[in-house]
């Protein structure tokens, strides 16, 4: 049976619903929103749809069927109304950038990169513009020569940034929203490296991923919980880094793809990373922004294959002094943190594939303080001694 089913509900109903563990994952197509509900929450939502949103009938059925008090029924009704309002409200769109003239010869500085057999060139009007896109790719840089297979141009004008690919505008945003540009650029770097079009990817997930013996383990967690640090440290024990912070998911084989960026190491992890990677201390410090502060970019060897299957998603929580514990956890614990910060393609086929992929993964929570205690726990996940 297909795990992802069309939901034949009325107004504001989810387009698809999929069981994930004991919970339910709902997808609202109009705004490409995902919502995770417990079984009782979904039962209440189903009842609301069954009465087509009639408030009095809905409240009466709650009182009769759930044996709730009046106050509990009213609270359930308010929660459902809030949920439907949330999925019906657009998160907002970026302001329309003013049109500017694209002039092919106007980019004064450039940097070339070699990604596999693809020659990539990034052009800008000034060095500072290039530094917005290229620090994590510095280890792929080559002397500028010949004709590139793919050329990106970043233009700064009228308080906006304009990203082009081979002369075609990809995205334009206000300067303060530059992270949209860096995200789009990385997606198309991945497209160029893998030679798989953007439509061939389900999305990019806010997670780091390591690989060993043909199996990938995805590390998720809020910023500052140590997922990048842990994935980097694991690479000193025989694991390989597939992706740091942003992990692409392929549509054709449902495998996780390689992200060619170097690891972004924050200042708080400089000391411990330097203990395991001696050359790290000589890498330059780069100031990103007020939130992330200074970082160093640590290049690590690419894995053998361009993509790997992944069965295990691990929520990482660093706690000083604790003994490492790896325990199964409800998928909702991880998905509520993973999905909002990820980009998922908004069409029905990709959404269905994503939901079915999530429904067949295994979910864990890792609490740790020492790398040596984590390695044997992760070794068990990939079935080797």
JORABEL-V396724 format. One record per backbone hydrogen bond with DSSP energy under -1.0 kcal/mol. CO is the residue of the C=O (numbers start at 1). NH is the residue of the N-H. E is the energy in kcal/mol with one decimal. If there is no record, write none. Layout:
BEGIN
{{CO & NH & E} {CO & NH & E}}
END
This chain:
BEGIN
{{5 & 17 & -1.8} {7 & 9 & -1.4} {10 & 13 & -1.6} {15 & 7 & -1.4} {16 & 27 & -2.6} {17 & 5 & -1.8} {18 & 25 & -3.2} {20 & 23 & -1.7} {23 & 20 & -2.2} {24 & 37 & -2.7} {25 & 18 & -2.5} {26 & 35 & -2.3} {27 & 15 & -2.3} {27 & 16 & -1.4} {28 & 33 & -2.0} {33 & 28 & -3.1} {35 & 26 & -3.2} {37 & 24 & -2.7} {38 & 42 & -2.6} {39 & 43 & -2.4} {40 & 44 & -2.0} {41 & 45 & -2.1} {42 & 46 & -3.0} {43 & 47 & -1.9} {44 & 48 & -2.1} {45 & 49 & -2.3} {46 & 50 & -2.3} {47 & 51 & -1.5} {48 & 53 & -2.5} {49 & 52 & -1.7} {51 & 54 & -1.6} {54 & 58 & -2.6} {55 & 59 & -2.4} {56 & 60 & -2.3} {57 & 61 & -2.5} {58 & 62 & -1.9} {59 & 63 & -2.0} {60 & 64 & -2.0} {61 & 65 & -3.3} {62 & 66 & -1.9} {69 & 73 & -2.2} {70 & 74 & -2.3} {71 & 75 & -2.1} {72 & 76 & -2.3} {73 & 77 & -2.2} {74 & 78 & -2.3} {75 & 79 & -2.3} {76 & 80 & -2.2} {77 & 81 & -2.2} {78 & 82 & -2.4} {79 & 83 & -2.3} {80 & 84 & -2.6} {81 & 85 & -2.1} {82 & 86 & -2.2} {83 & 87 & -2.3} {103 & 106 & -2.1} {109 & 124 & -2.7} {111 & 122 & -2.8} {112 & 142 & -2.1} {113 & 120 & -3.0} {115 & 118 & -2.1} {118 & 115 & -2.7} {119 & 149 & -1.9} {119 & 150 & -1.8} {120 & 113 & -3.0} {121 & 152 & -3.1} {122 & 111 & -2.1} {123 & 154 & -2.5} {124 & 109 & -2.4} {126 & 130 & -1.3} {127 & 131 & -2.0} {130 & 133 & -1.5} {130 & 134 & -2.4} {134 & 137 & -2.1} {135 & 138 & -1.2} {136 & 262 & -2.5} {137 & 140 & -2.4} {138 & 141 & -1.7} {140 & 114 & -2.6} {150 & 121 & -2.4} {151 & 166 & -3.7} {152 & 123 & -3.1} {153 & 164 & -3.1} {155 & 162 & -2.9} {157 & 160 & -2.1} {159 & 175 & -2.3} {160 & 157 & -2.3} {161 & 173 & -2.0} {162 & 155 & -2.9} {163 & 170 & -3.4} {163 & 171 & -1.4} {164 & 153 & -1.9} {165 & 168 & -1.8} {168 & 165 & -2.6} {171 & 163 & -3.0} {173 & 161 & -3.1} {174 & 177 & -1.9} {175 & 178 & -1.2} {177 & 180 & -1.9} {178 & 182 & -2.2} {179 & 183 & -2.1} {180 & 184 & -2.2} {181 & 185 & -2.8} {182 & 186 & -2.3} {183 & 187 & -2.2} {184 & 188 & -2.0} {185 & 189 & -1.9} {186 & 190 & -2.4} {187 & 191 & -2.1} {188 & 192 & -2.2} {189 & 193 & -2.7} {190 & 194 & -2.6} {191 & 195 & -1.5} {191 & 196 & -1.1} {197 & 200 & -2.3} {198 & 201 & -1.6} {200 & 251 & -2.6} {202 & 345 & -3.0} {203 & 249 & -2.6} {204 & 343 & -2.6} {205 & 207 & -2.0} {205 & 247 & -2.8} {208 & 219 & -4.0} {209 & 242 & -2.7} {209 & 243 & -1.7} {210 & 217 & -2.6} {211 & 240 & -2.6} {212 & 215 & -1.6} {215 & 212 & -2.0} {217 & 210 & -2.2} {218 & 314 & -3.1} {219 & 208 & -2.3} {220 & 316 & -2.9} {222 & 225 & -1.8} {226 & 230 & -2.7} {227 & 231 & -2.5} {228 & 232 & -2.1} {229 & 233 & -2.5} {230 & 234 & -2.6} {233 & 236 & -1.9} {234 & 237 & -1.9} {234 & 239 & -1.7} {240 & 211 & -2.7} {242 & 259 & -2.6} {243 & 209 & -2.8} {244 & 246 & -2.1} {247 & 205 & -3.4} {248 & 257 & -2.8} {249 & 202 & -2.5} {249 & 203 & -1.1} {255 & 250 & -2.9} {256 & 308 & -2.1} {263 & 298 & -2.4} {265 & 296 & -2.0} {266 & 269 & -2.1} {267 & 270 & -1.5} {269 & 273 & -2.3} {270 & 274 & -2.2} {271 & 275 & -1.1} {273 & 277 & -2.2} {277 & 280 & -2.3} {278 & 281 & -1.1} {279 & 282 & -1.1} {280 & 283 & -1.6} {286 & 295 & -2.5} {289 & 293 & -2.7} {293 & 288 & -2.9} {294 & 267 & -1.2} {295 & 286 & -3.0} {296 & 265 & -3.0} {298 & 263 & -2.5} {306 & 258 & -2.1} {308 & 256 & -2.7} {309 & 216 & -2.4} {311 & 362 & -3.0} {312 & 218 & -2.4} {313 & 364 & -2.4} {314 & 220 & -3.1} {315 & 366 & -3.2} {317 & 368 & -1.8} {319 & 322 & -1.7} {325 & 367 & -2.3} {327 & 365 & -2.9} {330 & 333 & -1.6} {331 & 335 & -2.9} {332 & 336 & -2.1} {334 & 338 & -2.5} {335 & 339 & -2.2} {339 & 342 & -1.8} {343 & 204 & -2.2} {347 & 351 & -2.2} {348 & 352 & -2.6} {349 & 353 & -2.1} {350 & 354 & -2.5} {351 & 355 & -2.5} {352 & 356 & -2.3} {353 & 357 & -2.3} {354 & 358 & -2.5} {355 & 359 & -1.9} {357 & 360 & -1.0} {358 & 361 & -1.3} {362 & 313 & -2.7} {363 & 329 & -1.9} {364 & 315 & -2.9} {365 & 327 & -2.3} {366 & 317 & -2.2} {367 & 325 & -2.4} {368 & 319 & -2.5} {371 & 374 & -1.1} {371 & 375 & -1.8} {374 & 378 & -2.3} {375 & 379 & -2.4} {376 & 380 & -1.3} {378 & 382 & -1.3} {379 & 384 & -1.6} {380 & 383 & -1.3}}
END
